[in-house]
Amino acid sequence: MTTLDRPARGNHGKRPTRIPFPTVDEVSRHCLQDREPETVHIEIHLTARLDATRLTHAFTDALHHHPRILMREAPRHWYSSRYEWELTKTADVPPVSFPAPTPNALHEARTRSLADAPPLTASPPIRLEAVEDPGTGNTVLFVTINHTALDGPACLRVIATAAELYAGRDNSPPPTTPPLLSPRPPQPPPSPWSRPARVSAGTPDPRPGNGLVVTELSVPRRPKGAPYTVNDQLMVATARTIADWNEEHGTHHTRRPLRVTMPVDDRPRDTTMPIGNGTRLVEVALTPAELEKDTPALLRLTATRTATLKSQPRPQLGHGAALLTSPYAPVAWRAAATRALRTVAAPWTSTTLLSNIGRVPYPLDFGDGGKARAVWFSAPARMPRGLTFTTASTAGRLHLALRWSRTLLGPGDGARLRDLFEQHLHATQEEAP
């Protein structure tokens, strides 16, 4: 890519502070595609209507409370060894907008969030749209993030600060108790060298980009003192959903192990939370034989496997990515090498991704503007993985977003996968007395 055509100087002729791209940012930057933008979509449904002027001021002030979000990609030479972020004092472009109300306003906002990534060359790489729900008249916040710059949990921290500034109320997260981890030794997972199952193709959509379906479910119940977490229940439901989908489509790789990528986030949720891409990725592997175990046994197996993975120190994207991003050569050369390796390694990419945000840790209370009654996230779904599951719980309900690459699946396929997921998630909970 050529040098970016804009001045390198900030306010008053002083050069802005620069920060080298961390590993996650650099790998993402290497592999950007216009066909499938690397966006994270966040959708927050409020119980009342926000005032436009107050929201704009509150969100702008929140950005200054978390100045690491006020950044853009710095200009560079072809021989530069790093991509760098350039911190800015103010936003280059207005980050908040208010689309005109239409009968299809929510659908149109979701479409923009999947298709249009905020540019990395303008600070901040985040966009907030306040949309009027045509059904209730209440405000729905659509936040779109360029995933090269930051992730969903970090962005949610900024929104919580905006809510606090808007309402003048504390939006700090309540204290949490770490879940009990099973002391049982984990069973050996499948070999990391075995090729994982792929999600079988459904009815692809000729349009480029991603498709999305969101739904609201009950949070699955667990017996008191259960040795597994809701995250483990979601993991089992995800794996069995893919296994059933592949079985329905009669593909030849149904007997391969399933590998589900799971982000792990150890950051604090208060105002000290580092802003950026702060999660590390682990892969939970389950064989077809393990998926046929009875549900309680599969849940216990999954719990020990996920607990072990969470406890092991590991670079965010693994040791290989850390090596690839070492500044041993110009960044443009490393970008070409990374893209080539990504193509070669595509058959070993995990089957799918399950990103469980968990219980949304902030009240997201905007005072007279209402509080959050539902929060959806969706993670990018580029090929070769082509399908992601993202969950969060708010107000005692589980909010699921299925996002897929249109080169793999169509809207009807997304609806079928949603139904399978609901069925398998329900099967993981304790029987009603």
Secondary structure, 3 states (H helix, E strand, C coil): CCCCCCCCCCHHHCCCCEEECCHHHHHHHHCCCCCCCCEEEEEEEECCCCCHHHHHHHHHHHHHHCHHHCEEECCCCCCCCCCEEEECCCCCCCCEECCCCCCCHHHHHHHHHHHCCCCCCCCCCEEEEEEECCCCCCEEEEEEEECCCCCHHHHHHHHHHHHHHHHCCCCCCCCCCCCCCCCCCCCCCCCCCCCCCCCCCCCCCCCCCEEEEEEEEECCCCCCCCCCCHHHHHHHHHHHHHHHHHHHCCCCCCCCCEEEEEEECCCCCCCCCCCCCCCEEEEEEECHHHHCCCHHHHHHHHHHHHHHHHHCCCCCCCHHHHHHCCCCCCHHHHHHHHHHHHHHCHHHCCCEEEEEEEECCCCCECHHHCEEEEEEEECCCCCCCCEEEEEEEECCEEEEEEEEECCCCCHHHHHHHHHHHHHHHHHCCCCCC
